Every structure is written in structure tokens, then in C-alpha cells.
Amino acid sequence: MYPRVAAFFSLLSVISVSALAADDSFIGKWKFDPDKSQMNGLDYKIEDAGGGQYKFIFGDDAETLTLDGKPHATKYGDTWSIKTIGPNSWESTNELDGKVTNKSKWTVSADNQTFTSTDENTRPDGSTGKTEATFKRTSGTTGLAGSWQTTSVKILTPTSITMAKWQGDGYTRTNPAFKETFDFKLDGKEYTPKGPRVPKGITVTAKKIDEHSMELTYKMDGKTTETDKLEVSADGKTLTQTVTYAGVSKPEIDVWNRE
């Protein structure tokens, strides 16, 4: 999972690299369950930085852009642009290697209290991911600037992952939709996920908590970006992932069902 304000409100991309394993009970295929997952209560902030620029903040992550549609190079290796398309609406676009990977439409309600986002993510396998999200204003008065908190997140096209054994006591996680592969062991060493959307500088360490749970620490260029606790249910049918992003007080809860 790569927390990134550069994919602001694109929460489908947040789950693209989630859910790893602690023991053989995790081996198999898992499908994300948006109905059981909890993504509400996450805080985002948009600051008016002056000179036509806005600073988009999620926890410890931040990017500053103008709203003129010009591409902004992010720390993740892609570009991000935002353009105004109406009095209270904007279009956000992410591109990688000259190709659009994500496009969102943002709308602030007439009373300036609600922010909605509709998102389409073009996956590496050619499929399209769709997400709808609603945010409530917690600070600020009008327009984009202010603090926003998620109140509804609908993942309309959830993905699946598979877990398999790797080098005896290791594991391989694959996400076919995003063409991602991650080989790792529970030894505290750094491992690097591979795939066309994996940013440079991402490493992950994993350690065992007990027979049915583990903890993952994600870093980018040596700086921790998130910590995940993963636990398989007693009946082996559900995988629950508690995600704590750097600088964010409330965790995200992702639930995966065994297929």
C-alpha cells in the first residue's frame, strides 16, 4: 500500500498492494470486501498556499500544485495536474510515462460543506477501477481550502490478490490487476515490491506477531510511510488489515475474503 496525496481521493490505488501473509493459513486467493472495510474518518487538508497554489496534505505526505492543469512532477515518479472546470468543480489527472493512470472529478456542494469525488483508475491489465467518495468539511468556509474527512467510500471494482510460498519460509504476493509481485520473508529485512505502478524507493519489512498475524512496515527512501497489522480469522475465511499511515491518527481497516 502506498499512501499518497498525489492520488488524492483515489482510494482504489491505496489498496492495490495490500494484504500479505504471516503463515500458511494465508496461502490462497483473497478478494477485497468494500462492505466490511472501514475507510471513513480519514482526514485530508487543502491549504491555500498563495500565488494560485494549493497544498494537498494527507498525514506526513504533501504536494503543492496550481489549479491550471499543468503537470506537477511528484515524488512517486508520475505527474499530477488539477484544473478548474466549474465554479465548484475540478478535474484531477495522474499520468505515468505519458499515459493517464487516474482521473477524478471533484465537486464542492453549494453550501460548501460536502466534497464528492468520482474516480476512474486505468489498471496495468487494461481494466478500469472506479471509486466514489464523500467528505465532510471540518474546517474552512468555501471552495477547496480547508480540512475534509471521509464519510463514505465506495470501491465499485474491488481487486483480488493471491499468496503463495516462496523459497521455503517466504511468500509471494501477486495482484494481477496491477501486475504487482512481492517476494518477502518474516525476517525484518527490506524487500522491494515490483510492478509498473510501484514507486522507486519503496521497501517493506515484515515480522511475525503470532501464528495468525504479522506486521509490515513500508518505507520510501528510508522514511516510514505506514505500518500494517494483518490478521487471519480463526476460521481462515477473512483477512483483516489495520493500516496506520504516518501522521494520521485514525487507522484504515481493510477486509479481504478468501475466494
Disulfide bonds with the S-S distance in Angstrom:
none
